[in-house]
Amino acid sequence: MTEVLAELSDTIRPISRREFNAWGADGWFDDERVELIDGVIVAMAAEGGPHLKVVMWLTNHVARHLDPDRMVGVSHPYAVSEFSQPVPDLAIVRTADFHAITDAVTAAELVVEVAHSSRRRDLVVKARLYAEAAVPEYWVLDLVQRRLVVHTDPVDGAYRTVEARDVDAMPGNAEVEVLGVTVPLATVFSLTA
């Protein structure tokens, strides 16, 4: 396939969000979990096991402690550009922005990806996409390396601050706070055992 792509590279055109969403509405992706990345339809990693447990626990924990002016979205498409619509595991959205949603989330205060088999995509590709969309804070819960990678301060399509917090090197009661919610990292990562 790489040879074909190289041969055709000057004739390949990206798919727009409009096309992607229309095809989805027509049932093209009914049996698939896909997202649009830089105009390319990309199969999403299978969910299950530790990934599923972490997403469920984190969703419930954040939703219980979040102030009423914010909402938690789970696995909803995020319109980051004309040609990209990733599907983050969680997005914290202001209630005022929620009312403006049509076919995808367009603004969030925090986006979270829980990464296992999708680590490279989440840490590199999606970090770029969310920075380009000026998402103020982006988390990757890296289940393989047992760390939280926090991206903040998006400027010109890149996060200026990226901090990795290794849960095993932190005190047993390691916590992180975001939008007024305290998240106990030791509890989160204990779900992966």
Buried (B, 14 or more C-beta within 10 A) or exposed (E): EEEEEEEEEEEEEBBBBEBBBEBBEEEEBEEEEBBBBEBBBBEBBEBEEBBBBBBEBBBEBBBEEBEEEBBBBBBBBBBBBEBBBBBBBBBBBBEEBEEEBEBBBBBBBBBBBBBBBBBEBBBEBBBBBBBBBEBBBBBBBBBEBBBBBBBBEBEEEEBEEBEEBBBEEBEEEBEBEBBEBEBBBBBBBEBBE
